[in-house]
Amino acid sequence: MKYLQGYAPALVAQAQQLLDAGELGPLLARKYPEPHEVRSDKALFDYTQDLKQRFMRNAGPLALVAYDAKLKVIQHALGTHTRQAVVHGNRLKTRREIRVATLFREAPAEFLKMIVVHELAHLKALEHDKAFYALCHHMASDYSQLEFDVRLWLSVRDREEKLAKAGKAGAVEQADKAEE
């Protein structure tokens, strides 16, 4: 369970049992039944701006917020934040961008909120330190639980992808045997 590294071994073992029994996916679906309506980049920008206005009014403006198909969970990036210094005349301006992995288009509403809150917190705190997590909890009081549940959800998705690949490989094997 690569997404749960750093958690207590007993907790990881419990999650592994649920995953192996096929109960983890349905459990998360019952806990987070509500999908979100944030499907386009414009809707994601508006959603992020609303959270930013509510909790971080003094943070610098965002130039871009978008879904990014190039972000891969394998690269350990579910979202990214970038700051780019841009010379504007004789002044230096900072261009801030947030990109969210496209897999969150289909995620429950709470999981999208967790990722957006995480990336917004990086506008104020670059490192994953005490101040960073305090800000995350300020914007989403259940942030720690949401982060853990996102990790569980990613584990379920990872398992489903592996099973789908194994199923395709099995189907190809059967087709090859049938041709012989």
Secondary structure, 3 states (H helix, E strand, C coil): CHHHCCCCHHHHHHHHHHHHCCCHHHHHHHHCCCECCCCCHHHHHHHHHHHHHHHCCCCCCEEEEEEECCCCHHHCCCEEEEEEEEEECCEEEEEEEEEEEHHHHCCEHHHHHHHHHHHHHHHHCCCCCHHHHHHHHHHCCCHHHHHHHHHHHHHHHHHHHHHHHHHHHHHHHHHHHHHC
